[in-house]
Amino acid sequence: MNTIHAINGPVVRVADTKDFSMLEMVYVGNRRLIGEVIGVSSDCTTIQVYENTAGLKIGEPVVPSGAPVCAALGPGIISNIFDGIERPLRDMTKLSGAFVAEGSAIPSLDEQRQFDVTVTVKPGDKLSGGDIYCTCPETPLITHRCMIPPLMQGEVTWAAPDGKYRVNDVIIKLRLDSGEEKELTMVQRWGIKTPRPVKKRLPISRPLITGQRIIDTILPIAKGGTAAIPGGFGTGKTMTQHQLAKWCDADIIVYIGCGERGNEMTQVLEEFSELIDPKSNRPLTDRTVLIANTSNMPVAAREASIYTGITLAEYYRDMGYHIAIMADSTSRWAEALREISGRLEEMPAEEGFPAYLPSRLSEFYERAGYCETLNGSEGSVTIIGAVSPQGSDFSEPVTQNTKRFVRCFWALDKSLAYARHYPAIDWNNSYSEYIDDLTEYYNENCGTDFLKLRQEIAAILAEENKLMEIVKLIGADVLPDDQKLVIETARAVRVGFLQQNAYHKDDTYVPLEKQKLMMKAIVELYHHSLDAIKHGVPISEVIKLGFFDRVSKIKFEIPNDELSMFDNYFKELDEAFAAL
């Protein structure tokens, strides 16, 4: 029998054994804590334990499972709340109260709940990995499609009639090519560190529409893309992710609270259960999975929570859904890697992080993508990861390495957040590399002038950034009128376009068409004003017309469903400047 030889926090060693294989799941101690083999040598096996090891003693048994750490994939995932190793927290609360008990062997999916199953195959059908053999309504918004596991193929020898079934009931029997007969239920298991296979990866060409103007227009992200939201304490990372989770046009949201404060996760749970999904008028939880791994939970489980979340997302992607993952925050995950690396006595790299930090980050972000699935449908996984650099220092290793693997960087700025400018994304230090990929979509769906307007707005903001350097030195009074106009227009862009009010019914989510008209309102005002200045009208007279104040308030004054009101604005603008 294999027994514990040494314990160092979440790291446990077993001496003189060859019974364990790398990345195998094991049960540690008399309480059967869940662990994973992370090192194997001729004289010792190293295991990281995903639960609290307090009270564990030398000599307690360690039992191999013969399989890697897996996620249970089947109906009942959506609208559930899991911990980092996919144990349902609601069920655990009934067993052990508010705090998670160690060694709680609770099934991930509710084994007693019955689903209304429609079987879509018949005996004699030939099926291969990814083919759908039954469907059931998982929530009023999501239809669950049970698929043949990716590496399996064969002929159906028996199929159950349509009816009510539990997740572990046999739905079909499959004779594999090897001749073995396999019974398939509605649940399959998949190793969380192994990406699920797809038929092919497709080029990225559609934006993830969020209704947040600075993102959709200035710094867009594509479906199947990756983005990082770095920011110091209090800059609004979690708030920005909440807004994206509520409003983005993904079919399913996977929210991973990795090492965040418990009260923050409680807020997420309460908010999401009260929110009504604008597209369906159903609770948002009907298309959300929450993975809660708070800062007081075992450190090693933070690593597992990230992989569990991405595995659940890939499973629903394989059904043909578009998934958005909110990982909050990858810095806490990196800190867990650093702590375990220190206990393993590995050579530290920059700031004590392990040398393999970049490869772990790339493994995670590379699992995003827009794909053709094994059954021929299209699905995508979009990853939006928050980064929490200490002291807002973007030169620290997690931010710098994340920057290498994402194509969208939304840097949050402390001064914007403290000035109540939300989202507090600093347009000067942020970038998106998806504009070229999305050009065709914008031209087809928003008109060819959308990107021209965006370019003009971006140019005005860049010009203001240069002028502010001069203003800081010698003041704004010495600038010529055309440069004063740039500063005035940029203020209208910042206050009227980039700043958004999450509590205002017309401003919390803005459709692309209104975003375009708002940009057009600002750009036309700029061109009219510039024309007037060139004809000798002083800028003070231009400002007296009141259009700069109007354009700043237009987001509130014109409702999202009455965009024809912009015609009156443009008519008044033309008449006022013609009279001037």
Summary of the structure (lengths in Angstrom):
residues: 580
radius of gyration: 27.3
end to end distance: 92.8
largest distance: 94.0
contacts: 1955
relative contact order: 0.10
helix: 37%
strand: 24%
